[in-house]
Amino acid sequence: MPMSVRLDATLEARVEQEARRRGVTKSALVIDALERALGLKDPARLLREIRSLTPMGAPSASEDVSAQVRAKLRAKRSD
């Protein structure tokens, strides 16, 4: 459902800047902020759920990716 909101120039500029930084539309940024403010989205809970799925002692997905990138860079340097 469409909704109009009036923002002062400074806040509008910040919204535009943050949307560009994240690579999303202004609408997506505002919707995300509202969902968080209203308790409909909790990124910390999602992170805890994902971490609980990772077996203890196993590398996390980000560590695995980092190791893969380091290995590829080492391989490029040795060529």
PyMOL Python script that loads the backbone (N, CA, C, O; Angstrom):
from pymol import cmd

cmd.read_pdbstr("""\
ATOM      1  N   MET A   1       0.841  -1.164   0.000  1.00  0.00           N
ATOM      2  CA  MET A   1       0.000   0.000   0.000  1.00  0.00           C
ATOM      3  C   MET A   1       0.893   1.236   0.000  1.00  0.00           C
ATOM      4  O   MET A   1       1.775   1.350   0.851  1.00  0.00           O
ATOM      5  N   PRO A   2       0.691   2.151  -0.919  1.00  0.00           N
ATOM      6  CA  PRO A   2       1.500   3.366  -0.970  1.00  0.00           C
ATOM      7  C   PRO A   2       1.294   4.233   0.267  1.00  0.00           C
ATOM      8  O   PRO A   2       0.212   4.280   0.852  1.00  0.00           O
ATOM      9  N   MET A   3       2.370   4.914   0.642  1.00  0.00           N
ATOM     10  CA  MET A   3       2.322   5.803   1.808  1.00  0.00           C
ATOM     11  C   MET A   3       3.278   6.956   1.546  1.00  0.00           C
ATOM     12  O   MET A   3       4.386   6.740   1.054  1.00  0.00           O
ATOM     13  N   SER A   4       2.878   8.149   1.859  1.00  0.00           N
ATOM     14  CA  SER A   4       3.743   9.324   1.689  1.00  0.00           C
ATOM     15  C   SER A   4       4.208   9.803   3.054  1.00  0.00           C
ATOM     16  O   SER A   4       3.441   9.838   4.016  1.00  0.00           O
ATOM     17  N   VAL A   5       5.467  10.168   3.114  1.00  0.00           N
ATOM     18  CA  VAL A   5       6.036  10.691   4.354  1.00  0.00           C
ATOM     19  C   VAL A   5       6.875  11.909   3.983  1.00  0.00           C
ATOM     20  O   VAL A   5       7.650  11.862   3.027  1.00  0.00           O
ATOM     21  N   ARG A   6       6.727  12.974   4.718  1.00  0.00           N
ATOM     22  CA  ARG A   6       7.523  14.182   4.478  1.00  0.00           C
ATOM     23  C   ARG A   6       8.771  14.132   5.357  1.00  0.00           C
ATOM     24  O   ARG A   6       8.692  13.946   6.571  1.00  0.00           O
ATOM     25  N   LEU A   7       9.913  14.303   4.716  1.00  0.00           N
ATOM     26  CA  LEU A   7      11.191  14.313   5.428  1.00  0.00           C
ATOM     27  C   LEU A   7      11.853  15.665   5.224  1.00  0.00           C
ATOM     28  O   LEU A   7      11.698  16.287   4.172  1.00  0.00           O
ATOM     29  N   ASP A   8      12.594  16.122   6.233  1.00  0.00           N
ATOM     30  CA  ASP A   8      13.356  17.349   5.999  1.00  0.00           C
ATOM     31  C   ASP A   8      14.510  17.006   5.063  1.00  0.00           C
ATOM     32  O   ASP A   8      14.855  15.837   4.889  1.00  0.00           O
ATOM     33  N   ALA A   9      15.094  18.020   4.472  1.00  0.00           N
ATOM     34  CA  ALA A   9      16.118  17.815   3.444  1.00  0.00           C
ATOM     35  C   ALA A   9      17.309  17.004   3.944  1.00  0.00           C
ATOM     36  O   ALA A   9      17.848  16.174   3.212  1.00  0.00           O
ATOM     37  N   THR A  10      17.718  17.241   5.182  1.00  0.00           N
ATOM     38  CA  THR A  10      18.873  16.533   5.739  1.00  0.00           C
ATOM     39  C   THR A  10      18.592  15.049   5.881  1.00  0.00           C
ATOM     40  O   THR A  10      19.423  14.219   5.511  1.00  0.00           O
ATOM     41  N   LEU A  11      17.427  14.709   6.415  1.00  0.00           N
ATOM     42  CA  LEU A  11      17.076  13.300   6.600  1.00  0.00           C
ATOM     43  C   LEU A  11      16.895  12.602   5.254  1.00  0.00           C
ATOM     44  O   LEU A  11      17.308  11.455   5.083  1.00  0.00           O
ATOM     45  N   GLU A  12      16.284  13.286   4.312  1.00  0.00           N
ATOM     46  CA  GLU A  12      16.111  12.695   2.991  1.00  0.00           C
ATOM     47  C   GLU A  12      17.460  12.408   2.332  1.00  0.00           C
ATOM     48  O   GLU A  12      17.640  11.369   1.697  1.00  0.00           O
ATOM     49  N   ALA A  13      18.397  13.331   2.486  1.00  0.00           N
ATOM     50  CA  ALA A  13      19.737  13.122   1.922  1.00  0.00           C
ATOM     51  C   ALA A  13      20.420  11.927   2.567  1.00  0.00           C
ATOM     52  O   ALA A  13      21.090  11.151   1.886  1.00  0.00           O
ATOM     53  N   ARG A  14      20.253  11.774   3.878  1.00  0.00           N
ATOM     54  CA  ARG A  14      20.848  10.628   4.583  1.00  0.00           C
ATOM     55  C   ARG A  14      20.227   9.325   4.116  1.00  0.00           C
ATOM     56  O   ARG A  14      20.933   8.332   3.938  1.00  0.00           O
ATOM     57  N   VAL A  15      18.903   9.314   3.912  1.00  0.00           N
ATOM     58  CA  VAL A  15      18.218   8.109   3.424  1.00  0.00           C
ATOM     59  C   VAL A  15      18.746   7.748   2.040  1.00  0.00           C
ATOM     60  O   VAL A  15      19.056   6.585   1.779  1.00  0.00           O
ATOM     61  N   GLU A  16      18.849   8.730   1.157  1.00  0.00           N
ATOM     62  CA  GLU A  16      19.372   8.482  -0.193  1.00  0.00           C
ATOM     63  C   GLU A  16      20.797   7.949  -0.144  1.00  0.00           C
ATOM     64  O   GLU A  16      21.135   6.999  -0.849  1.00  0.00           O
ATOM     65  N   GLN A  17      21.629   8.560   0.686  1.00  0.00           N
ATOM     66  CA  GLN A  17      23.029   8.144   0.806  1.00  0.00           C
ATOM     67  C   GLN A  17      23.136   6.710   1.319  1.00  0.00           C
ATOM     68  O   GLN A  17      23.906   5.917   0.777  1.00  0.00           O
ATOM     69  N   GLU A  18      22.378   6.372   2.348  1.00  0.00           N
ATOM     70  CA  GLU A  18      22.443   5.025   2.919  1.00  0.00           C
ATOM     71  C   GLU A  18      21.889   3.986   1.950  1.00  0.00           C
ATOM     72  O   GLU A  18      22.421   2.881   1.854  1.00  0.00           O
ATOM     73  N   ALA A  19      20.836   4.331   1.240  1.00  0.00           N
ATOM     74  CA  ALA A  19      20.274   3.410   0.252  1.00  0.00           C
ATOM     75  C   ALA A  19      21.302   3.127  -0.847  1.00  0.00           C
ATOM     76  O   ALA A  19      21.470   1.981  -1.262  1.00  0.00           O
ATOM     77  N   ARG A  20      21.985   4.170  -1.314  1.00  0.00           N
ATOM     78  CA  ARG A  20      23.027   3.973  -2.331  1.00  0.00           C
ATOM     79  C   ARG A  20      24.154   3.107  -1.788  1.00  0.00           C
ATOM     80  O   ARG A  20      24.648   2.214  -2.476  1.00  0.00           O
ATOM     81  N   ARG A  21      24.560   3.376  -0.544  1.00  0.00           N
ATOM     82  CA  ARG A  21      25.655   2.600   0.069  1.00  0.00           C
ATOM     83  C   ARG A  21      25.302   1.126   0.147  1.00  0.00           C
ATOM     84  O   ARG A  21      26.145   0.268  -0.116  1.00  0.00           O
ATOM     85  N   ARG A  22      24.066   0.830   0.504  1.00  0.00           N
ATOM     86  CA  ARG A  22      23.627  -0.565   0.626  1.00  0.00           C
ATOM     87  C   ARG A  22      23.226  -1.190  -0.698  1.00  0.00           C
ATOM     88  O   ARG A  22      23.106  -2.411  -0.799  1.00  0.00           O
ATOM     89  N   GLY A  23      23.016  -0.357  -1.717  1.00  0.00           N
ATOM     90  CA  GLY A  23      22.601  -0.875  -3.013  1.00  0.00           C
ATOM     91  C   GLY A  23      21.140  -1.295  -3.035  1.00  0.00           C
ATOM     92  O   GLY A  23      20.775  -2.259  -3.708  1.00  0.00           O
ATOM     93  N   VAL A  24      20.304  -0.568  -2.295  1.00  0.00           N
ATOM     94  CA  VAL A  24      18.872  -0.862  -2.251  1.00  0.00           C
ATOM     95  C   VAL A  24      18.100   0.412  -2.571  1.00  0.00           C
ATOM     96  O   VAL A  24      18.675   1.500  -2.622  1.00  0.00           O
ATOM     97  N   THR A  25      16.805   0.271  -2.785  1.00  0.00           N
ATOM     98  CA  THR A  25      15.977   1.442  -3.018  1.00  0.00           C
ATOM     99  C   THR A  25      15.708   2.148  -1.695  1.00  0.00           C
ATOM    100  O   THR A  25      15.866   1.569  -0.620  1.00  0.00           O
ATOM    101  N   LYS A  26      15.299   3.406  -1.795  1.00  0.00           N
ATOM    102  CA  LYS A  26      14.934   4.147  -0.581  1.00  0.00           C
ATOM    103  C   LYS A  26      13.762   3.456   0.103  1.00  0.00           C
ATOM    104  O   LYS A  26      13.719   3.371   1.330  1.00  0.00           O
ATOM    105  N   SER A  27      12.815   2.962  -0.683  1.00  0.00           N
ATOM    106  CA  SER A  27      11.660   2.265  -0.107  1.00  0.00           C
ATOM    107  C   SER A  27      12.099   1.048   0.692  1.00  0.00           C
ATOM    108  O   SER A  27      11.617   0.825   1.802  1.00  0.00           O
ATOM    109  N   ALA A  28      13.022   0.253   0.128  1.00  0.00           N
ATOM    110  CA  ALA A  28      13.495  -0.947   0.828  1.00  0.00           C
ATOM    111  C   ALA A  28      14.191  -0.566   2.133  1.00  0.00           C
ATOM    112  O   ALA A  28      14.029  -1.245   3.147  1.00  0.00           O
ATOM    113  N   LEU A  29      14.959   0.512   2.106  1.00  0.00           N
ATOM    114  CA  LEU A  29      15.657   0.963   3.314  1.00  0.00           C
ATOM    115  C   LEU A  29      14.654   1.376   4.389  1.00  0.00           C
ATOM    116  O   LEU A  29      14.799   0.999   5.552  1.00  0.00           O
ATOM    117  N   VAL A  30      13.646   2.143   4.006  1.00  0.00           N
ATOM    118  CA  VAL A  30      12.647   2.610   4.972  1.00  0.00           C
ATOM    119  C   VAL A  30      11.838   1.438   5.513  1.00  0.00           C
ATOM    120  O   VAL A  30      11.559   1.381   6.710  1.00  0.00           O
ATOM    121  N   ILE A  31      11.459   0.503   4.648  1.00  0.00           N
ATOM    122  CA  ILE A  31      10.704  -0.676   5.100  1.00  0.00           C
ATOM    123  C   ILE A  31      11.527  -1.474   6.104  1.00  0.00           C
ATOM    124  O   ILE A  31      11.009  -1.899   7.136  1.00  0.00           O
ATOM    125  N   ASP A  32      12.810  -1.679   5.804  1.00  0.00           N
ATOM    126  CA  ASP A  32      13.684  -2.418   6.721  1.00  0.00           C
ATOM    127  C   ASP A  32      13.764  -1.710   8.070  1.00  0.00           C
ATOM    128  O   ASP A  32      13.669  -2.352   9.116  1.00  0.00           O
ATOM    129  N   ALA A  33      13.937  -0.389   8.050  1.00  0.00           N
ATOM    130  CA  ALA A  33      14.030   0.374   9.300  1.00  0.00           C
ATOM    131  C   ALA A  33      12.735   0.278  10.104  1.00  0.00           C
ATOM    132  O   ALA A  33      12.771   0.134  11.326  1.00  0.00           O
ATOM    133  N   LEU A  34      11.595   0.358   9.423  1.00  0.00           N
ATOM    134  CA  LEU A  34      10.312   0.253  10.122  1.00  0.00           C
ATOM    135  C   LEU A  34      10.113  -1.145  10.709  1.00  0.00           C
ATOM    136  O   LEU A  34       9.640  -1.281  11.837  1.00  0.00           O
ATOM    137  N   GLU A  35      10.469  -2.177   9.954  1.00  0.00           N
ATOM    138  CA  GLU A  35      10.324  -3.545  10.467  1.00  0.00           C
ATOM    139  C   GLU A  35      11.170  -3.741  11.720  1.00  0.00           C
ATOM    140  O   GLU A  35      10.728  -4.379  12.676  1.00  0.00           O
ATOM    141  N   ARG A  36      12.381  -3.198  11.718  1.00  0.00           N
ATOM    142  CA  ARG A  36      13.243  -3.311  12.901  1.00  0.00           C
ATOM    143  C   ARG A  36      12.661  -2.529  14.073  1.00  0.00           C
ATOM    144  O   ARG A  36      12.627  -3.022  15.200  1.00  0.00           O
ATOM    145  N   ALA A  37      12.201  -1.301  13.801  1.00  0.00           N
ATOM    146  CA  ALA A  37      11.654  -0.446  14.866  1.00  0.00           C
ATOM    147  C   ALA A  37      10.393  -1.040  15.480  1.00  0.00           C
ATOM    148  O   ALA A  37      10.132  -0.853  16.669  1.00  0.00           O
ATOM    149  N   LEU A  38       9.610  -1.755  14.677  1.00  0.00           N
ATOM    150  CA  LEU A  38       8.361  -2.338  15.156  1.00  0.00           C
ATOM    151  C   LEU A  38       8.539  -3.755  15.698  1.00  0.00           C
ATOM    152  O   LEU A  38       7.568  -4.395  16.101  1.00  0.00           O
ATOM    153  N   GLY A  39       9.784  -4.246  15.706  1.00  0.00           N
ATOM    154  CA  GLY A  39      10.055  -5.572  16.247  1.00  0.00           C
ATOM    155  C   GLY A  39       9.665  -6.708  15.316  1.00  0.00           C
ATOM    156  O   GLY A  39       9.555  -7.856  15.745  1.00  0.00           O
ATOM    157  N   LEU A  40       9.455  -6.390  14.047  1.00  0.00           N
ATOM    158  CA  LEU A  40       9.090  -7.429  13.083  1.00  0.00           C
ATOM    159  C   LEU A  40      10.312  -8.129  12.511  1.00  0.00           C
ATOM    160  O   LEU A  40      10.202  -9.212  11.937  1.00  0.00           O
ATOM    161  N   LYS A  41      11.465  -7.515  12.666  1.00  0.00           N
ATOM    162  CA  LYS A  41      12.708  -8.083  12.139  1.00  0.00           C
ATOM    163  C   LYS A  41      13.777  -7.911  13.200  1.00  0.00           C
ATOM    164  O   LYS A  41      13.995  -6.805  13.696  1.00  0.00           O
ATOM    165  N   ASP A  42      14.446  -9.003  13.549  1.00  0.00           N
ATOM    166  CA  ASP A  42      15.483  -8.964  14.567  1.00  0.00           C
ATOM    167  C   ASP A  42      16.739  -9.633  14.021  1.00  0.00           C
ATOM    168  O   ASP A  42      16.873 -10.854  14.111  1.00  0.00           O
ATOM    169  N   PRO A  43      17.665  -8.851  13.455  1.00  0.00           N
ATOM    170  CA  PRO A  43      18.873  -9.438  12.877  1.00  0.00           C
ATOM    171  C   PRO A  43      19.705 -10.227  13.883  1.00  0.00           C
ATOM    172  O   PRO A  43      20.349 -11.209  13.511  1.00  0.00           O
ATOM    173  N   ALA A  44      19.703  -9.821  15.133  1.00  0.00           N
ATOM    174  CA  ALA A  44      20.479 -10.539  16.157  1.00  0.00           C
ATOM    175  C   ALA A  44      19.913 -11.940  16.364  1.00  0.00           C
ATOM    176  O   ALA A  44      20.672 -12.895  16.533  1.00  0.00           O
ATOM    177  N   ARG A  45      18.596 -12.072  16.351  1.00  0.00           N
ATOM    178  CA  ARG A  45      17.958 -13.390  16.511  1.00  0.00           C
ATOM    179  C   ARG A  45      18.313 -14.287  15.327  1.00  0.00           C
ATOM    180  O   ARG A  45      18.611 -15.468  15.503  1.00  0.00           O
ATOM    181  N   LEU A  46      18.279 -13.717  14.118  1.00  0.00           N
ATOM    182  CA  LEU A  46      18.627 -14.494  12.941  1.00  0.00           C
ATOM    183  C   LEU A  46      20.070 -14.983  13.024  1.00  0.00           C
ATOM    184  O   LEU A  46      20.350 -16.136  12.696  1.00  0.00           O
ATOM    185  N   LEU A  47      20.982 -14.129  13.455  1.00  0.00           N
ATOM    186  CA  LEU A  47      22.384 -14.522  13.602  1.00  0.00           C
ATOM    187  C   LEU A  47      22.531 -15.649  14.619  1.00  0.00           C
ATOM    188  O   LEU A  47      23.276 -16.601  14.388  1.00  0.00           O
ATOM    189  N   ARG A  48      21.821 -15.544  15.749  1.00  0.00           N
ATOM    190  CA  ARG A  48      21.879 -16.619  16.758  1.00  0.00           C
ATOM    191  C   ARG A  48      21.362 -17.930  16.184  1.00  0.00           C
ATOM    192  O   ARG A  48      21.946 -18.984  16.438  1.00  0.00           O
ATOM    193  N   GLU A  49      20.282 -17.885  15.416  1.00  0.00           N
ATOM    194  CA  GLU A  49      19.736 -19.101  14.815  1.00  0.00           C
ATOM    195  C   GLU A  49      20.732 -19.732  13.856  1.00  0.00           C
ATOM    196  O   GLU A  49      20.916 -20.949  13.856  1.00  0.00           O
ATOM    197  N   ILE A  50      21.366 -18.915  13.049  1.00  0.00           N
ATOM    198  CA  ILE A  50      22.346 -19.441  12.089  1.00  0.00           C
ATOM    199  C   ILE A  50      23.537 -20.035  12.821  1.00  0.00           C
ATOM    200  O   ILE A  50      24.017 -21.111  12.463  1.00  0.00           O
ATOM    201  N   ARG A  51      24.015 -19.339  13.844  1.00  0.00           N
ATOM    202  CA  ARG A  51      25.158 -19.859  14.611  1.00  0.00           C
ATOM    203  C   ARG A  51      24.810 -21.158  15.311  1.00  0.00           C
ATOM    204  O   ARG A  51      25.677 -22.017  15.471  1.00  0.00           O
ATOM    205  N   SER A  52      23.561 -21.325  15.735  1.00  0.00           N
ATOM    206  CA  SER A  52      23.175 -22.563  16.413  1.00  0.00           C
ATOM    207  C   SER A  52      23.160 -23.744  15.446  1.00  0.00           C
ATOM    208  O   SER A  52      23.233 -24.894  15.879  1.00  0.00           O
ATOM    209  N   LEU A  53      23.068 -23.480  14.158  1.00  0.00           N
ATOM    210  CA  LEU A  53      23.074 -24.555  13.166  1.00  0.00           C
ATOM    211  C   LEU A  53      24.489 -25.010  12.825  1.00  0.00           C
ATOM    212  O   LEU A  53      24.674 -26.101  12.284  1.00  0.00           O
ATOM    213  N   THR A  54      25.489 -24.184  13.138  1.00  0.00           N
ATOM    214  CA  THR A  54      26.877 -24.519  12.859  1.00  0.00           C
ATOM    215  C   THR A  54      27.395 -25.437  13.957  1.00  0.00           C
ATOM    216  O   THR A  54      27.355 -25.072  15.132  1.00  0.00           O
ATOM    217  N   PRO A  55      27.887 -26.638  13.591  1.00  0.00           N
ATOM    218  CA  PRO A  55      28.410 -27.552  14.616  1.00  0.00           C
ATOM    219  C   PRO A  55      29.572 -26.915  15.381  1.00  0.00           C
ATOM    220  O   PRO A  55      30.379 -26.178  14.816  1.00  0.00           O
ATOM    221  N   MET A  56      29.636 -27.215  16.662  1.00  0.00           N
ATOM    222  CA  MET A  56      30.711 -26.676  17.490  1.00  0.00           C
ATOM    223  C   MET A  56      32.063 -27.145  16.950  1.00  0.00           C
ATOM    224  O   MET A  56      32.237 -28.320  16.627  1.00  0.00           O
ATOM    225  N   GLY A  57      32.992 -26.239  16.859  1.00  0.00           N
ATOM    226  CA  GLY A  57      34.325 -26.570  16.376  1.00  0.00           C
ATOM    227  C   GLY A  57      34.452 -26.489  14.866  1.00  0.00           C
ATOM    228  O   GLY A  57      35.565 -26.470  14.342  1.00  0.00           O
ATOM    229  N   ALA A  58      33.333 -26.440  14.156  1.00  0.00           N
ATOM    230  CA  ALA A  58      33.394 -26.343  12.696  1.00  0.00           C
ATOM    231  C   ALA A  58      33.607 -24.881  12.315  1.00  0.00           C
ATOM    232  O   ALA A  58      33.123 -23.987  13.010  1.00  0.00           O
ATOM    233  N   PRO A  59      34.326 -24.625  11.218  1.00  0.00           N
ATOM    234  CA  PRO A  59      34.518 -23.244  10.805  1.00  0.00           C
ATOM    235  C   PRO A  59      33.195 -22.648  10.349  1.00  0.00           C
ATOM    236  O   PRO A  59      32.366 -23.344   9.763  1.00  0.00           O
ATOM    237  N   SER A  60      32.997 -21.371  10.616  1.00  0.00           N
ATOM    238  CA  SER A  60      31.781 -20.719  10.152  1.00  0.00           C
ATOM    239  C   SER A  60      31.885 -20.495   8.658  1.00  0.00           C
ATOM    240  O   SER A  60      32.968 -20.614   8.084  1.00  0.00           O
ATOM    241  N   ALA A  61      30.787 -20.176   8.033  1.00  0.00           N
ATOM    242  CA  ALA A  61      30.764 -19.954   6.592  1.00  0.00           C
ATOM    243  C   ALA A  61      31.719 -18.831   6.206  1.00  0.00           C
ATOM    244  O   ALA A  61      32.408 -18.928   5.191  1.00  0.00           O
ATOM    245  N   SER A  62      31.767 -17.764   7.006  1.00  0.00           N
ATOM    246  CA  SER A  62      32.646 -16.645   6.666  1.00  0.00           C
ATOM    247  C   SER A  62      34.109 -17.045   6.794  1.00  0.00           C
ATOM    248  O   SER A  62      34.933 -16.616   5.987  1.00  0.00           O
ATOM    249  N   GLU A  63      34.450 -17.856   7.788  1.00  0.00           N
ATOM    250  CA  GLU A  63      35.829 -18.316   7.920  1.00  0.00           C
ATOM    251  C   GLU A  63      36.204 -19.191   6.739  1.00  0.00           C
ATOM    252  O   GLU A  63      37.320 -19.105   6.227  1.00  0.00           O
ATOM    253  N   ASP A  64      35.273 -20.037   6.302  1.00  0.00           N
ATOM    254  CA  ASP A  64      35.521 -20.915   5.174  1.00  0.00           C
ATOM    255  C   ASP A  64      35.773 -20.093   3.913  1.00  0.00           C
ATOM    256  O   ASP A  64      36.688 -20.407   3.151  1.00  0.00           O
ATOM    257  N   VAL A  65      34.992 -19.062   3.680  1.00  0.00           N
ATOM    258  CA  VAL A  65      35.164 -18.210   2.515  1.00  0.00           C
ATOM    259  C   VAL A  65      36.498 -17.494   2.600  1.00  0.00           C
ATOM    260  O   VAL A  65      37.214 -17.402   1.602  1.00  0.00           O
ATOM    261  N   SER A  66      36.843 -16.988   3.768  1.00  0.00           N
ATOM    262  CA  SER A  66      38.115 -16.300   3.936  1.00  0.00           C
ATOM    263  C   SER A  66      39.274 -17.227   3.609  1.00  0.00           C
ATOM    264  O   SER A  66      40.230 -16.817   2.950  1.00  0.00           O
ATOM    265  N   ALA A  67      39.200 -18.455   4.058  1.00  0.00           N
ATOM    266  CA  ALA A  67      40.261 -19.416   3.772  1.00  0.00           C
ATOM    267  C   ALA A  67      40.352 -19.697   2.272  1.00  0.00           C
ATOM    268  O   ALA A  67      41.447 -19.825   1.726  1.00  0.00           O
ATOM    269  N   GLN A  68      39.217 -19.791   1.620  1.00  0.00           N
ATOM    270  CA  GLN A  68      39.211 -20.033   0.178  1.00  0.00           C
ATOM    271  C   GLN A  68      39.827 -18.862  -0.581  1.00  0.00           C
ATOM    272  O   GLN A  68      40.590 -19.062  -1.526  1.00  0.00           O
ATOM    273  N   VAL A  69      39.497 -17.651  -0.169  1.00  0.00           N
ATOM    274  CA  VAL A  69      40.055 -16.464  -0.828  1.00  0.00           C
ATOM    275  C   VAL A  69      41.558 -16.407  -0.617  1.00  0.00           C
ATOM    276  O   VAL A  69      42.303 -16.123  -1.555  1.00  0.00           O
ATOM    277  N   ARG A  70      42.017 -16.674   0.604  1.00  0.00           N
ATOM    278  CA  ARG A  70      43.458 -16.669   0.867  1.00  0.00           C
ATOM    279  C   ARG A  70      44.171 -17.713   0.004  1.00  0.00           C
ATOM    280  O   ARG A  70      45.243 -17.443  -0.539  1.00  0.00           O
ATOM    281  N   ALA A  71      43.584 -18.889  -0.121  1.00  0.00           N
ATOM    282  CA  ALA A  71      44.194 -19.943  -0.931  1.00  0.00           C
ATOM    283  C   ALA A  71      44.277 -19.527  -2.398  1.00  0.00           C
ATOM    284  O   ALA A  71      45.284 -19.779  -3.059  1.00  0.00           O
ATOM    285  N   LYS A  72      43.229 -18.894  -2.905  1.00  0.00           N
ATOM    286  CA  LYS A  72      43.251 -18.448  -4.303  1.00  0.00           C
ATOM    287  C   LYS A  72      44.302 -17.360  -4.517  1.00  0.00           C
ATOM    288  O   LYS A  72      44.987 -17.358  -5.539  1.00  0.00           O
ATOM    289  N   LEU A  73      44.434 -16.441  -3.569  1.00  0.00           N
ATOM    290  CA  LEU A  73      45.446 -15.391  -3.687  1.00  0.00           C
ATOM    291  C   LEU A  73      46.849 -15.977  -3.644  1.00  0.00           C
ATOM    292  O   LEU A  73      47.723 -15.558  -4.403  1.00  0.00           O
ATOM    293  N   ARG A  74      47.069 -16.954  -2.750  1.00  0.00           N
ATOM    294  CA  ARG A  74      48.372 -17.621  -2.684  1.00  0.00           C
ATOM    295  C   ARG A  74      48.692 -18.305  -4.011  1.00  0.00           C
ATOM    296  O   ARG A  74      49.818 -18.234  -4.504  1.00  0.00           O
ATOM    297  N   ALA A  75      47.691 -18.964  -4.577  1.00  0.00           N
ATOM    298  CA  ALA A  75      47.887 -19.663  -5.854  1.00  0.00           C
ATOM    299  C   ALA A  75      48.227 -18.683  -6.966  1.00  0.00           C
ATOM    300  O   ALA A  75      49.074 -18.978  -7.809  1.00  0.00           O
ATOM    301  N   LYS A  76      47.572 -17.509  -6.981  1.00  0.00           N
ATOM    302  CA  LYS A  76      47.860 -16.505  -8.006  1.00  0.00           C
ATOM    303  C   LYS A  76      49.279 -15.988  -7.866  1.00  0.00           C
ATOM    304  O   LYS A  76      49.976 -15.795  -8.862  1.00  0.00           O
ATOM    305  N   ARG A  77      49.714 -15.761  -6.619  1.00  0.00           N
ATOM    306  CA  ARG A  77      51.062 -15.233  -6.388  1.00  0.00           C
ATOM    307  C   ARG A  77      52.136 -16.228  -6.796  1.00  0.00           C
ATOM    308  O   ARG A  77      53.210 -15.836  -7.253  1.00  0.00           O
ATOM    309  N   SER A  78      51.851 -17.502  -6.635  1.00  0.00           N
ATOM    310  CA  SER A  78      52.862 -18.523  -6.952  1.00  0.00           C
ATOM    311  C   SER A  78      52.949 -18.812  -8.445  1.00  0.00           C
ATOM    312  O   SER A  78      53.894 -19.463  -8.891  1.00  0.00           O
ATOM    313  N   ASP A  79      51.978 -18.336  -9.227  1.00  0.00           N
ATOM    314  CA  ASP A  79      52.005 -18.552 -10.692  1.00  0.00           C
ATOM    315  C   ASP A  79      53.053 -17.709 -11.358  1.00  0.00           C
ATOM    316  O   ASP A  79      53.209 -17.767 -12.578  1.00  0.00           O
TER     317      ASP A  79
END
""", "prot")
cmd.dss("prot")
cmd.show_as("cartoon", "prot")
cmd.util.cbc("prot")
cmd.orient("prot")
